[in-house]
Amino acid sequence: MNLLSSSATWAQEEHHMFADSVKRFYQDELSPNIDRWVENGIVDREFWNKAGEAGLMGGAIAEEYGGSGGGLGFDSIALYEQSAKGDSSWGYGIQSIVVHYIVAYGTPEQKERWLPKLVSGEMVAAIAMTEPGCGSDLQAVQTTAVKDGNQYRINGSKIFITNGQMADLVIVVAKTDKSEGAKGVSLIAVETDGAEGYTRGRNLDKLGLKGNDTSELFFEDVKVPMTNLLGTEEGQGFYQLMKQLPWERLLIGITALGSIDYAISETVRYTQDRKAFGQRVMDFQNTRFKLAECKTKAEVLRSFVNDCIARLEAGKLDAATASMAKYWGSQTQNEIMNECLQLHGGYGYMNEFPIARLYADARVQMIYGGSNEIMKELIARSIDV
Ligand SMILES: Cc1cc2nc3c(=O)[nH]c(=O)nc-3n(C[C@H](O)[C@H](O)[C@H](O)COP(=O)(O)OP(=O)(O)OC[C@H]3O[C@@H](n4cnc5c(N)ncnc54)[C@H](O)[C@@H]3O)c2cc1C
């Protein structure tokens, strides 16, 4: 299956060419490593550099910063193809999110300093919003960034941070004005190499996404130059976060579709091979009907996701529609993983079968990037105007 089906009206010839080269790259460099990354709890650092060399991470970045000057359709392809290979370990989604914060809000100096390294894989990025005491309610962040001469002093702790173990650049959501709610929030970049007072907690033990590192991060009087404020004005952080959310949410819908396509193909293969009562499991009407339902849901999601990518490329993807892609995509993913696992019988529950991992990986898609309850709140706001 492909993202670039007939519903991908946004896709040009260069997108198809990019998809082919991404597939080849993943086939050679990603697929052989998936099991080992899951076992190690983290991807190889060199994989980031290889992906950079292959031009995977710069599709949507201007040429002057080392990219190829396209739009987010390129990142959509890279993310879809990764999950369609059954991988959930490589944290490219977060890298893409951070890169587009810098593209949207970075000063020319910040873009020059960070974008080329993020495109080449020399730098790995993380975004640190969530804290032990707050996730959905981001206005309540406790981390502070206090001015001290021409520096900020950052204090606080963050939790559940994807890419936290190896991030070289962390965008920290912090209060520059504690007396304000949303208006007191700013985004500040921390270059972690040699940053005094910055520590990583352990790589957290999760239900799924076993090869994708997730960490607590601690900031104790971490000093960064004031020029690390993203943009030029304090108190813009909440607005900046809200503006970028459509991409963060859509990309969860895109990866949901990739995983679904992979799960269906694995399940078709398994049920064609497996025999019960003297016939292939595929030949039971229940199996055929269940797979027909899964396929239908996948095609409906594909059309919607492609419509959202087209809107995003045209600068017209609104928050409510992106929230639908995240909510619907992740919920559909969970429903389909459940059905596909069931069709594997007991083997589906064994970790050596990919469907067991896909089932566990799917669960968090309904939680992170804004929980599905928050998505419904946002969608409801667009109804009750
Ligand atoms: C594997 C993983 C990776 C992650 N990666 C990152 C990352 O890279 N960076 C980062 O900053 N964060 C990351 N997160 C954090 C994630 O975004 C948060 O867990 C998520 O936003 C939910 O916040 P919370 O855990 O504090 O739950 P809470 O906000 O405490 O929510 C608990 C429950 O209450 C519900 N709830 C809360 N508010 C409302 C409301 N207004 N109406 C109805 N229901 C509500 C929620 O939906 C949820 O069911 C990650 C999380 C995980 C598990």
The ligand as a Gaussian input file, in Angstrom:
#p B3LYP/6-31G(d) Opt

LIG

0 1
 C        5.467000       7.684000      24.657000
 C        5.175000       9.123000      24.919000
 C        5.909000      10.092000      24.231000
 C        5.687000      11.455000      24.491000
 N        6.482000      12.392000      23.883000
 C        6.397000      13.682000      24.302000
 C        7.334000      14.654000      23.836000
 O        8.218000      14.380000      23.012000
 N        7.242000      15.923000      24.317000
 C        6.288000      16.287000      25.230000
 O        6.275000      17.431000      25.637000
 N        5.384000      15.380000      25.674000
 C        5.415000      14.096000      25.256000
 N        4.521000      13.169000      25.727000
 C        3.499000      13.596000      26.669000
 C        2.086000      13.587000      26.109000
 O        1.918000      14.584000      25.155000
 C        1.132000      13.733000      27.323000
 O        1.208000      12.523000      28.044000
 C       -0.298000      14.017000      26.899000
 O       -0.406000      15.313000      26.352000
 C       -1.280000      13.890000      28.065000
 O       -0.838000      14.613000      29.163000
 P       -0.772000      13.894000      30.604000
 O       -0.025000      12.614000      30.449000
 O       -0.257000      14.866000      31.594000
 O       -2.265000      13.532000      30.946000
 P       -3.341000      14.491000      31.680000
 O       -3.346000      15.820000      31.050000
 O       -3.113000      14.396000      33.144000
 O       -4.685000      13.732000      31.309000
 C       -5.175000      12.592000      32.013000
 C       -6.542000      12.221000      31.407000
 O       -7.437000      13.316000      31.579000
 C       -7.975000      13.677000      30.310000
 N       -8.178000      15.135000      30.260000
 C       -7.306000      16.120000      30.568000
 N       -7.844000      17.314000      30.333000
 C       -9.094000      17.093000      29.865000
 C      -10.170000      17.931000      29.436000
 N      -10.058000      19.264000      29.414000
 N      -11.329000      17.337000      29.032000
 C      -11.460000      16.003000      29.025000
 N      -10.479000      15.156000      29.422000
 C       -9.314000      15.691000      29.820000
 C       -6.948000      13.253000      29.293000
 O       -7.521000      13.085000      28.022000
 C       -6.479000      11.944000      29.907000
 O       -7.357000      10.914000      29.553000
 C        4.691000      11.819000      25.432000
 C        3.934000      10.850000      26.073000
 C        4.180000       9.518000      25.844000
 C        3.373000       8.508000      26.615000

